Amino acid sequence: MAFAYEAFFLLVICIYKPVSSQQNHSTLISLGSSISTNVQPTSWRSPSGTFAFGFYPQGSGFIVGIWLVCKPADIITWTAYRDDPPVPSNATLELTVNGKLLLRTYHANNEAGEEKLIAKIEKSASNARMFDSGNLVLYNEHSDVIWESFNFPTDTILGGQNLYAGGELLSGASTTDFSTRSNGAYTTSLKDHVPESQCEVKTFCGLNSYCTMNDDQPDCRCLPGTVPVHPDQRYNGCERNYTEELCKVAEETSSNGAYTTSLKDHVPESQCEVKTFCGLNSYCTMNDDQPDCRCLPGTVPVHPDQRYNGCERNYTEELCKVAEETSSYNIIDMEKMTCYDIPYFVNYTSSEEDCRKSCLQDCNCAGALYEYGEYCKKVKFPVKYARRYEDDDPYYSSKVFFKVGLKSVGSAMKPPVVHKTSKKTVTLIFVMSVAFITCSSIAVAVSVFSISKSRVVEARMRVGSGNLGLAHELSLRAFSYRELKNATKGFREELGKGSFGTVYKGTLYKGKKVIAVKRLEKLVSEGEREFLTEMRSIGKTHHKNLVRLLGYCTEDSQRLLVYEYMSNGSLADLLFRTERIPNWSHRVKIALDIARGILYLHEECEAPIIHCDIKPQNILMDDFWNAKISDFGLAKLLVPDQTRTFTIVRGTRGYLAPEWHKNTPISVKADVYSYGVMLLEIVFCRRNIETNVSRPEEVLLSNWAYELMVARELDKLDLGEDVDLQNLEKMVMVGMWCIQDEPGIRPSMKSVVLMLEGITDVSVPPHPTSASA
């Protein structure tokens, strides 16, 4: 069995990769596709190249199977007709136009020989896909799964694959012979227990997730501290929501190497029960039924604005060595605390005071856990699994002593050397000091007078222009009201109306620079709020798909914003008010431009920005027909560690996500929903709601589009001569994922961009609830 252990070891090495790299993308195998043993490629690879399906060399022939592409040697995970002799060097694999996956062999004179079905199916397949999970799947015309290799395991079970009751695994004869002809073959079977629900199958949900029954249906949910690998594929597991770099730091500084988190006995009652929810050197406590991560004594946050990213000690190892001599550290006691870290020292007969002193005198000690009145367990930095209990437990008592540095590194210095000084030297120092103080006093007096005078002048200028001190913060130009009135010729040419005011066309620099001036016309208080929101959100953003803010005016009660001029109007004009619709390639580019702009607002700004009013009227076109997002007056700024917020209903009917009406927190997924509605409008060049249609089912675009997509009738629409049908189907499916009723099911804007760019595949979405409402 040496070869079996060797194969298992290689399999573990090859599969053990970061979760983010094991994405369940798929490679499409269309009808008529074929591969052969003597012409490259001899296999169909998964998108990342992790797995391959096709012909694998064995002896003088080939076997048909799936293997994990790995060094030093590939690992076969599934084989077809494993007990048959290897196929000759002139065989082919083909997904025929009739929807059958066939293995064909030929005689020496190239005459057709034997044909074998790789997948025995009753209905014809429409396409096949090879996934990064190692699963080969066949679909029918309705995108339903009709066969998959995961349902017919041979000798290997992969992540996400289930071995059901009655199923069995049969080992091969050797590392080079995958047949079961050997009398010494080993068998693993599942015979004794049929699970009552799919949640009883340990591998039903992916990594870092747990299974729960919801209305008699299994539902996979992420463990706290993790997010879905793919928001639209809940069974593919979750990944941690802190960076790989932080993890690497943790691994380098931990006492025993890598660490794992698993859910074995029960679903956690609170997020604090998950050991890795908070970062290093911090502990979790419940605050108003919400988990809160706090730093342990003697540590400070690694990132003050990211409470879940852990803490670091406020003294270094060097300071600790100095502290041994100068007593520059202390011990802080914490009740109802425990620590699950593996201790590096345990004293089983220790008093509380002895435990405290032992940690105080040990430079390696980060903290000591005192349990049951006798056990003293010392742990090193970093502390990984600290937790505080909110309720008293009569059967369990613990206390933790944490070491606290009382001095910073700079203060932990050797005592200064004292030298005796002569009287002559002291007199000289005194005279020089008096002279220096006198000169310094004169210089300070002159400086204070100059600064005071300049500040008076500056204050007068600021009162006259009313810049509110924002120019220095945002580096924007402060215009006077007269300048903008002259630039717009008395606000004569109106470009359009927004939520809080009207936009006018103007020119600067003797007509050489065209601008758009937004004049806030609501009540002063409301206009002030709108002004500050626009200034803080737009003034700090710079992206090619966002309308640029050039300046402002805050003179007296006047509130005006100066933008770059967008010469080609809005997307609404382009889609709904022109006789000639933009061609398909231009529409695809517009959709990508907008998605990249929203992605910047959500993930690349200093703080996430929720636009709250994504619609075609707020998408403007520049001189080169590039799409840019405008009107940030409804933007909702979030603090860096906040992902959702409560706010009043904002936006435009028809583009509002369902959560606006449910009194639930609003997140960036509200913008994703609005984008999905608008994406369908871009694809079909019509409004989401149209009453002047020939059939009732066409009134609501999202519902009609879904029916066309499922029926494979998108090609019957007149959307332009240059429409790419495959790209059309992809964009409709992306739009459907975006308008799912549950925010958690909607993809992030980063995923949307990747799907539109063709980097990731798009699966068939479920029917949006709101689309049929």
C-alpha positions in Angstrom: 0.0 0.0 0.0 3.0 2.3 -0.2 1.8 3.7 -3.5 -1.6 4.5 -1.9 0.0 6.6 0.8 2.3 8.3 -1.7 -0.7 9.2 -3.9 -2.6 10.5 -1.0 0.3 12.7 0.1 0.7 14.1 -3.4 -3.1 14.8 -3.6 -2.9 16.8 -0.4 0.1 18.8 -1.6 -1.5 19.6 -4.9 -5.0 20.5 -3.6 -3.7 22.6 -0.7 -3.9 26.0 -2.2 -5.4 29.3 -1.0 -9.2 29.1 -1.1 -9.4 32.1 -3.4 -7.5 30.2 -6.1 -9.9 27.3 -6.0 -12.7 29.1 -7.7 -15.4 27.0 -9.2 -15.2 28.4 -12.7 -15.9 26.2 -15.7 -14.8 25.6 -19.2 -17.6 25.3 -21.8 -17.6 22.3 -24.1 -20.0 22.9 -26.9 -21.7 20.5 -29.2 -19.4 19.2 -31.9 -16.3 19.7 -29.8 -13.7 16.9 -29.9 -10.2 15.9 -28.9 -8.0 13.1 -29.9 -4.9 11.2 -28.6 -2.6 12.3 -31.4 -3.4 16.0 -31.8 -3.0 18.7 -29.3 -4.8 19.4 -27.1 -5.6 15.9 -25.8 -7.7 17.1 -22.9 -10.3 19.8 -21.9 -8.8 21.8 -19.0 -10.7 23.6 -16.3 -10.3 27.4 -16.5 -7.5 27.6 -14.0 -5.8 24.5 -15.4 -6.1 22.7 -12.1 -8.0 19.7 -13.5 -8.2 18.1 -17.0 -10.5 15.7 -18.7 -9.4 13.7 -21.7 -6.7 11.2 -22.7 -4.0 10.3 -20.1 -1.0 8.2 -21.2 -0.8 4.7 -19.7 1.7 2.3 -21.0 1.5 2.2 -24.8 -2.0 3.6 -24.9 -4.3 6.0 -23.1 -7.0 6.0 -20.4 -10.0 8.3 -20.4 -10.3 10.2 -17.1 -10.0 13.3 -15.0 -6.8 14.2 -13.3 -5.3 16.8 -11.0 -2.5 18.6 -12.9 0.3 18.6 -10.3 4.0 18.3 -9.9 6.0 16.0 -9.6 3.2 13.8 -11.1 -0.4 14.2 -12.1 -3.0 12.5 -9.9 -5.9 10.6 -11.5 -9.2 11.4 -9.7 -11.7 9.7 -12.0 -11.6 7.1 -14.8 -14.0 5.7 -17.4 -14.1 2.0 -18.3 -11.2 1.5 -15.9 -11.1 -2.3 -16.2 -10.9 -2.1 -20.1 -7.6 -2.2 -21.8 -6.0 1.3 -22.6 -7.4 2.8 -25.8 -5.0 3.0 -28.8 -3.2 6.1 -30.0 -5.9 7.0 -32.7 -9.0 7.4 -30.4 -11.2 10.5 -30.1 -13.5 12.0 -27.6 -16.5 14.0 -28.9 -19.5 15.7 -27.6 -21.6 15.0 -30.7 -24.2 17.3 -32.3 -26.8 14.9 -31.0 -25.7 15.5 -27.4 -23.8 12.3 -26.7 -20.3 12.1 -25.1 -18.7 9.4 -27.1 -15.3 7.6 -27.1 -14.4 6.4 -30.6 -11.6 4.1 -31.4 -10.2 3.3 -34.9 -8.4 0.4 -36.5 -4.9 0.5 -38.0 -6.4 1.4 -41.4 -8.3 4.3 -39.9 -11.6 2.4 -40.2 -14.1 3.2 -37.5 -14.0 0.8 -34.6 -15.9 0.7 -31.3 -18.0 3.5 -29.8 -18.6 3.8 -26.1 -20.7 6.2 -24.1 -18.7 8.1 -21.5 -21.9 9.4 -19.9 -25.0 7.3 -20.1 -27.9 9.7 -20.3 -31.4 9.4 -21.5 -31.8 12.9 -22.8 -29.4 14.8 -25.2 -26.9 17.2 -23.7 -26.8 20.8 -24.8 -23.3 21.4 -23.5 -20.7 20.2 -21.0 -18.5 22.0 -18.6 -15.3 21.1 -16.9 -15.1 22.8 -13.4 -12.1 23.8 -11.3 -13.5 21.5 -8.6 -12.7 18.5 -10.8 -16.3 17.8 -11.8 -17.4 17.2 -15.4 -21.0 18.2 -15.8 -23.5 17.7 -18.8 -26.4 20.1 -19.1 -29.6 19.9 -21.2 -31.2 22.7 -23.2 -32.8 24.1 -20.0 -29.4 24.3 -18.3 -30.4 21.4 -16.0 -27.7 19.0 -14.9 -28.3 15.6 -16.5 -25.0 13.9 -15.6 -21.9 14.7 -13.6 -18.7 12.7 -12.8 -19.1 13.5 -9.1 -22.0 11.1 -9.0 -19.9 8.2 -10.2 -16.7 8.2 -8.1 -14.0 5.6 -8.8 -11.2 5.8 -6.2 -11.1 9.5 -5.1 -13.4 11.9 -3.4 -12.8 15.6 -4.0 -13.9 18.7 -2.1 -17.6 19.3 -2.6 -18.2 15.7 -3.8 -20.5 13.4 -1.9 -20.4 9.7 -1.4 -24.0 8.7 -1.0 -25.5 5.5 0.5 -24.7 2.5 -1.6 -21.7 4.3 -3.2 -18.2 2.9 -2.9 -14.6 3.7 -3.8 -12.4 1.0 -5.3 -8.6 1.4 -5.2 -6.6 0.8 -8.3 -4.1 -2.1 -8.7 -1.1 0.3 -8.6 0.0 3.8 -9.2 0.2 3.1 -13.0 -2.7 0.6 -13.3 -6.1 2.1 -12.4 -8.1 -1.1 -12.9 -9.7 -3.0 -10.1 -8.5 -6.4 -11.3 -6.1 -6.8 -8.4 -7.2 -9.2 -5.7 -5.7 -6.8 -3.1 -7.9 -3.8 -4.1 -9.3 -1.8 -1.2 -12.9 -0.7 -0.9 -14.6 2.1 0.9 -18.4 2.1 0.9 -21.3 3.9 2.6 -23.9 1.3 3.5 -25.0 1.6 7.1 -26.6 5.0 7.3 -28.7 7.1 4.8 -28.6 10.7 5.9 -32.0 12.2 6.9 -31.0 15.5 5.3 -28.3 16.8 3.1 -26.9 18.8 6.0 -25.8 15.5 7.6 -23.3 15.1 4.7 -20.1 16.7 6.0 -18.9 17.8 2.6 -22.3 19.2 1.4 -21.2 22.8 2.1 -17.8 24.1 1.1 -14.9 25.3 3.2 -15.5 27.7 6.1 -19.3 27.3 5.9 -22.0 25.4 7.7 -25.3 23.8 6.7 -28.7 24.5 8.2 -32.2 23.5 7.1 -34.4 26.3 5.8 -38.1 25.2 5.0 -36.9 21.6 4.6 -34.2 22.7 2.2 -30.5 22.7 2.9 -28.9 26.1 3.1 -25.1 26.8 3.2 -24.0 29.9 5.2 -20.6 31.4 5.8 -19.0 31.2 9.2 -18.4 34.5 10.9 -15.3 36.2 9.8 -15.7 34.8 6.3 -17.4 35.8 3.1 -18.6 33.7 0.1 -15.9 32.8 -2.5 -18.7 33.3 -5.1 -21.7 35.3 -3.9 -23.9 33.5 -6.5 -22.7 30.0 -5.6 -23.5 29.3 -2.0 -22.3 25.7 -2.0 -18.7 26.6 -3.0 -17.6 27.6 0.4 -16.3 30.8 2.0 -13.0 32.6 2.5 -11.6 34.7 5.3 -12.3 38.4 5.2 -8.8 39.4 6.2 -5.9 39.5 3.8 -3.4 36.8 3.0 -0.6 39.1 4.2 -2.1 39.2 7.6 -2.4 35.5 7.7 1.2 35.1 6.7 2.2 37.3 9.6 0.1 35.2 11.9 1.8 32.0 10.7 5.3 33.4 11.1 4.7 34.6 14.6 2.6 31.8 15.9 4.1 29.3 18.3 3.0 26.1 16.5 2.5 27.0 12.9 -0.7 27.0 10.9 -4.1 27.0 12.6 -7.5 25.8 11.5 -11.1 26.5 12.3 -13.8 23.8 12.1 -17.4 23.4 13.0 -18.1 19.9 14.4 -20.7 19.8 17.1 -23.2 22.5 16.6 -24.1 25.7 14.8 -22.7 28.6 16.9 -25.2 30.6 18.9 -23.2 33.8 18.4 -20.3 34.9 16.2 -18.1 35.1 19.3 -18.2 31.3 19.5 -16.1 31.1 16.3 -12.5 31.1 17.5 -11.1 33.1 14.5 -13.8 35.7 14.3 -11.5 38.4 15.9 -7.9 38.9 14.8 -4.7 38.2 16.7 -4.3 39.6 20.2 -8.0 40.5 20.5 -11.1 39.0 22.1 -14.7 38.9 21.2 -17.5 40.1 23.4 -21.2 40.6 22.8 -22.4 44.3 22.8 -26.2 44.7 22.4 -26.4 41.3 20.8 -23.7 42.3 18.3 -20.2 40.9 18.3 -17.4 43.3 19.1 -13.7 42.8 18.8 -11.5 44.5 21.5 -7.8 44.5 22.0 -6.2 42.6 24.9 -4.5 44.6 27.6 -1.0 45.6 26.5 -1.9 45.7 22.8 -3.2 48.3 20.3 -5.1 47.9 17.0 -3.0 47.1 14.0 -5.4 49.3 12.0 -7.5 51.7 14.1 -10.3 51.7 11.6 -10.5 47.9 11.1 -11.4 46.3 14.4 -11.5 42.8 13.0 -7.9 42.8 11.8 -6.4 42.2 15.2 -4.0 44.0 17.5 -0.3 44.2 18.2 1.6 44.6 21.5 2.6 48.1 22.5 6.1 47.0 23.6 8.7 45.0 21.7 10.9 42.1 22.7 13.8 44.5 23.2 11.8 46.6 25.6 10.8 43.5 27.5 14.5 42.6 28.0 15.2 46.1 29.4 12.0 45.9 31.5 13.5 42.9 33.3 15.9 45.3 34.9 13.8 48.4 35.2 10.4 46.9 36.0 8.7 48.9 33.2 5.8 46.5 32.8 2.8 45.3 34.8 0.1 42.7 35.0 -3.6 43.3 34.4 -6.2 40.8 35.6 -9.3 40.0 33.5 -12.2 38.0 34.9 -14.4 35.6 33.0 -11.8 35.2 30.3 -10.3 32.2 28.7 -7.7 31.4 26.1 -7.7 28.4 23.8 -4.1 28.9 22.6 -1.7 26.0 23.2 0.4 27.0 26.2 4.2 26.7 26.2 4.3 26.2 29.9 1.8 24.6 32.4 2.0 24.5 36.2 -0.6 22.2 37.7 -0.1 23.2 41.3 0.0 27.0 41.3 -1.6 29.7 43.3 -3.1 32.8 41.7 -0.3 35.1 42.9 2.4 32.6 41.8 0.8 32.5 38.3 0.7 36.3 38.1 4.4 36.6 39.1 5.5 33.8 36.8 4.1 35.7 33.8 5.5 39.0 35.0 9.0 37.7 35.3 8.9 35.8 32.0 9.8 37.9 29.0 8.2 35.4 26.6 4.8 35.5 28.5 2.0 37.4 26.8 -0.6 36.2 29.3 -1.3 33.5 31.8 -4.6 31.6 32.1 -5.4 30.6 35.7 -8.1 27.9 35.8 -9.9 25.9 38.5 -7.9 27.5 41.2 -4.7 25.5 40.4 -3.7 25.4 36.7 -1.4 28.2 35.4 -1.0 28.1 31.6 1.3 30.6 30.0 1.0 31.6 26.3 3.2 33.6 23.9 2.4 36.3 21.4 0.4 36.4 19.3 -2.6 35.4 21.3 -5.0 33.8 18.8 -8.1 32.4 20.6 -9.0 34.7 23.5 -12.7 34.9 24.5 -14.7 36.6 27.2 -17.8 35.0 28.7 -20.8 37.2 29.3 -22.6 35.0 31.8 -21.3 33.4 35.0 -20.6 29.6 34.7 -20.8 27.9 38.2 -18.9 24.9 36.8 -16.0 26.8 35.2 -14.0 29.7 36.5 -11.0 31.3 34.9 -8.9 34.4 35.0 -6.3 35.7 32.6 -3.3 37.8 33.6 -2.0 40.0 30.7 1.4 41.7 30.6 1.3 45.4 29.9 4.3 47.5 28.8 4.4 50.7 30.8 6.9 52.5 28.7 7.4 53.0 25.0 10.4 51.7 23.2 12.0 55.2 23.1 11.7 55.6 26.9 13.4 52.3 27.6 16.9 53.7 27.5 20.0 53.3 29.7 20.3 55.9 32.5 22.2 59.0 31.3 25.9 59.3 32.3 26.4 62.2 34.8 29.6 64.3 34.3 30.9 67.0 36.6 31.1 70.5 35.2 33.5 73.3 36.2 32.1 76.7 37.5 33.7 78.5 34.5 31.8 76.3 32.1 28.6 76.8 34.0 28.9 80.6 33.7 29.6 80.4 30.0 26.5 78.2 29.5 24.4 80.6 31.5 25.5 83.7 29.4 24.9 81.9 26.1 21.5 80.7 27.3 20.4 84.2 28.2 21.5 85.5 24.8 19.8 82.7 23.0 16.5 83.2 24.9 16.5 87.0 24.2 17.1 86.5 20.5 14.4 83.8 20.3 11.9 86.0 22.1 12.4 88.8 19.6 12.0 86.4 16.7 8.9 84.9 18.2 7.3 88.3 18.7 8.0 89.4 15.1 6.6 86.0 13.8 3.4 86.3 15.9 2.8 89.9 14.6 3.3 88.8 11.0 1.1 85.7 11.3 -1.7 87.6 13.1 -1.7 90.2 10.4 -1.8 87.6 7.6 -4.6 85.7 9.3 -6.7 88.8 9.5 -6.3 89.4 5.8 -7.0 85.7 5.1 -10.1 85.7 7.3 -11.5 88.8 5.4 -10.9 87.0 2.1 -12.6 83.9 3.4 -15.6 85.8 4.6 -15.9 87.4 1.2 -15.7 84.2 -0.8 -17.4 81.9 1.8 -15.2 78.9 1.1 -15.9 77.3 4.5 -12.3 76.0 4.7 -13.0 73.2 2.2 -10.6 74.4 -0.4 -7.6 73.3 1.6 -9.1 70.0 2.3 -10.2 69.1 -1.2 -7.9 71.2 -3.4 -10.9 72.5 -5.4 -11.3 76.0 -6.7 -13.6 78.3 -4.8 -15.6 80.4 -7.2 -17.5 83.6 -6.4 -21.2 83.8 -7.2 -20.5 86.7 -9.6 -18.0 84.5 -11.5 -20.5 81.7 -12.0 -23.3 84.0 -12.8 -21.2 85.6 -15.6 -20.0 82.1 -16.7 -23.5 80.9 -17.2 -24.8 84.3 -18.6 -27.2 84.7 -15.8 -28.0 80.9 -15.5 -29.6 81.1 -19.0 -29.0 77.7 -20.6 -30.5 74.8 -18.6 -29.0 71.3 -19.1 -31.3 69.4 -16.8 -32.8 69.1 -13.3 -31.4 66.9 -10.5 -32.7 65.9 -7.1 -31.8 69.1 -5.4 -31.3 71.6 -8.1 -30.8 72.6 -11.7 -27.8 72.2 -13.9 -26.7 75.1 -16.3 -24.1 75.3 -19.1 -21.3 77.8 -18.7 -17.9 78.7 -19.9 -14.6 79.9 -18.3 -11.4 81.5 -19.5 -13.1 83.6 -22.2 -15.1 80.7 -23.5 -12.3 78.2 -23.8 -13.5 75.9 -20.9 -17.0 74.6 -20.9 -18.5 73.7 -17.5 -21.7 72.5 -16.0 -22.9 74.4 -12.9 -25.3 72.8 -10.5 -27.3 75.3 -8.5 -28.9 74.0 -5.3 -32.4 75.4 -5.1 -34.0 73.6 -2.1 -34.2 75.0 1.4 -31.0 76.3 2.8 -30.6 73.6 5.4 -31.4 70.8 2.9 -29.2 72.4 0.3 -26.4 72.6 2.9 -26.5 68.9 3.6 -26.6 68.1 -0.1 -23.6 70.4 -0.7 -21.5 68.9 2.0 -22.4 65.4 0.8 -21.4 66.2 -2.7 -18.2 67.9 -1.7 -16.9 65.2 0.5 -17.9 62.3 -1.8 -16.9 63.7 -5.2 -14.1 66.0 -4.1 -12.0 63.0 -3.0 -12.8 60.7 -5.9 -10.8 60.4 -9.1 -11.8 57.9 -11.7 -12.2 58.0 -15.5 -15.8 56.8 -15.1 -16.9 59.4 -12.6 -17.9 63.0 -13.5 -15.2 65.2 -12.1 -15.9 68.0 -9.6 -13.9 71.2 -10.5 -15.0 73.7 -7.8 -17.8 75.2 -5.7 -19.3 78.4 -4.5 -20.6 79.0 -0.9 -21.1 82.7 -0.9 -23.8 83.8 1.6 -26.8 81.4 1.0 -25.7 80.4 -2.5 -24.6 76.8 -2.9 -23.2 75.9 -6.4 -21.1 73.0 -7.7 -18.9 73.2 -10.8 -18.5 70.0 -12.9 -16.7 69.1 -16.1 -19.1 69.4 -19.0 -20.4 66.2 -20.6 -21.2 67.1 -24.2 -23.3 64.0 -25.2 -26.0 64.1 -22.6 -27.3 61.2 -20.5 -27.5 57.5 -21.1 -31.3 57.9 -20.9 -31.2 60.2 -23.9 -29.1 57.7 -25.8 -31.2 54.6 -25.0 -34.8 56.0 -24.9 -34.9 59.3 -26.9 -33.0 58.7 -30.0 -34.3 56.9 -33.1 -30.9 55.1 -33.7 -29.8 53.0 -30.7 -26.1 52.6 -30.0 -24.6 49.5 -31.6 -23.9 46.3 -29.5 -20.2 46.8 -28.9 -20.9 50.4 -27.7 -23.6 49.1 -25.3 -21.2 46.5 -23.9 -18.6 49.2 -23.3 -21.1 51.5 -21.6 -22.1 48.6 -19.3 -18.5 48.0 -18.4 -17.7 51.7 -17.9 -20.5 52.0 -15.4 -19.6 48.8 -13.6 -16.0 49.9 -13.1 -17.1 53.3 -11.8 -19.4 51.7 -9.2 -16.7 49.2 -8.3 -14.4 52.2 -7.6 -17.0 53.8 -5.3 -17.6 50.5 -3.4 -14.1 49.2 -3.0 -11.4 51.6 -4.0 -12.3 54.8 -2.3 -11.0 55.8 1.2 -14.4 54.8 2.5 -17.1 52.9 0.6 -19.7 55.1 -1.1 -23.2 54.0 -1.8 -24.5 56.0 -4.7 -28.2 55.2 -3.9 -29.5 56.5 -7.2 -28.0 54.5 -10.1 -30.1 55.1 -13.2 -29.6 56.0 -16.9 -30.4 59.7 -16.1 -27.4 59.9 -13.8 -25.0 58.3 -16.4 -23.5 61.0 -18.6 -21.5 60.7 -21.9 -18.4 62.7 -22.6 -17.0 63.9 -25.9 -15.7 60.3 -26.7 -18.9 58.6 -25.6 -17.4 57.3 -22.4 -19.9 56.7 -19.7 -19.4 58.5 -16.4 -21.5 58.4 -13.2 -22.9 61.7 -11.9 -25.1 63.1 -9.2 -23.6 62.0 -5.9 -26.1 64.1 -3.9 -27.7 60.9 -2.6 -24.4 59.2 -1.9 -24.1 57.6 1.6 -20.6 57.6 3.0 -19.7 54.7 5.3 -16.9 54.6 7.9 -14.1 52.1 6.9 -15.2 49.2 9.1 -18.9 49.6 8.3 -20.6 47.7 5.5 -24.3 48.5 6.0 -26.2 51.5 7.2 -29.8 52.5 7.9 -31.0 55.5 6.0 -34.2 57.0 4.6 -35.5 55.7 1.3 -33.5 57.3 -1.5 -33.4 56.8 -5.2 -35.8 56.4 -8.0 -38.8 54.1 -8.3 -38.1 51.1 -10.6 -34.4 51.0 -9.6 -34.8 50.6 -5.8 -33.7 47.4 -4.2 -36.3 45.5 -2.2 -34.5 46.2 1.1 -35.3 49.9 0.8 -38.9 48.9 1.7 -38.2 46.4 4.4 -36.6 48.7 7.0 -33.4 46.7 6.8 -29.8 47.9 6.6 -28.7 49.2 3.2 -25.4 48.0 1.8 -23.5 48.5 -1.4 -25.7 45.6 -2.8 -28.5 48.2 -3.2 -26.4 49.8 -6.0 -25.8 46.3 -7.5 -29.6 45.9 -7.8 -30.0 49.3 -9.5 -27.2 48.4 -11.8 -28.8 45.1 -12.7 -32.0 46.9 -13.7 -30.1 49.4 -15.8 -28.0 46.7 -17.4 -31.1 45.0 -18.8 -32.2 48.4 -20.1 -28.9 48.8 -21.8 -29.1 45.3 -23.4 -32.7 45.7 -24.6 -32.7 49.5 -25.2 -36.0 50.0 -23.4 -37.2 51.0 -20.0 -37.7 48.5 -17.2 -41.4 49.3 -17.1 -43.2 49.9 -20.4 -47.0 50.0 -20.6 -47.2 50.6 -24.3 -46.3 47.0 -25.3 -48.1 44.3 -27.4 -48.3 41.7 -24.7 -48.9 41.9 -20.9 -45.8 39.8 -20.1 -43.6 42.4 -21.7 -44.6 45.2 -19.3 -41.9 44.3 -16.7 -38.6 44.0 -18.6 -36.8 41.8 -15.9 -39.6 39.2 -15.9 -39.9 39.1 -19.7 -36.1 38.9 -20.1 -35.9 35.9 -17.7 -38.6 34.1 -19.6 -36.8 34.7 -22.9 -33.5 33.5 -21.4 -34.9 30.3 -20.0 -36.7 29.6 -23.3 -33.5 30.3 -25.3 -35.4 32.8 -27.4 -33.1 35.8 -26.9 -32.0 35.4 -30.6 -35.5 36.3 -31.8 -35.3 39.8 -30.6 -34.3 42.7 -32.9 -31.4 44.2 -30.9 -29.1 45.1 -33.7 -27.3 43.2 -36.5 -24.0 43.0 -34.6 -25.3 41.4 -31.4 -23.2 38.6 -30.1 -25.7 36.0 -28.9 -23.3 34.4 -26.5 -22.4 37.8 -25.0 -26.1 38.8 -25.0 -27.0 35.7 -22.9 -24.1 36.4 -20.5 -25.2 40.0 -19.9 -28.8 39.0 -19.3 -27.7 36.4 -16.7 -25.4 39.0 -15.0 -28.4 41.4 -14.8 -30.6 38.6 -13.3 -28.0 37.8 -10.7 -27.8 41.5 -9.8 -31.6 41.9 -9.2 -31.9 38.9 -6.9 -34.3 39.7 -4.0 -31.7 38.7 -1.3 -28.7 41.1 -1.1 -26.4 38.2 -0.1 -27.1 36.4 -3.3 -26.2 39.4 -5.5 -22.6 39.5 -6.7 -20.2 42.2 -5.7 -19.4 44.8 -8.4 -15.9 43.2 -8.6 -17.6 39.9 -9.6 -19.8 41.8 -12.0 -16.8 43.3 -13.8 -15.0 40.0 -14.0 -18.1 38.3 -15.5 -18.7 41.1 -18.0 -15.0 41.0 -19.0 -15.3 37.2 -19.6 -12.7 36.4 -16.9 -15.2 34.4 -14.9 -18.1 32.3 -16.1 -21.7 33.1 -15.4 -24.1 30.3 -14.1 -27.8 30.3 -14.7 -29.5 32.5 -12.1 -32.7 31.7 -10.2 -35.8 33.6 -11.0 -35.7 37.0 -9.2 -38.6 37.2 -6.8 -39.0 40.9 -7.3 -39.1 40.4 -11.1 -42.3 38.5 -10.8 -43.9 40.7 -8.1 
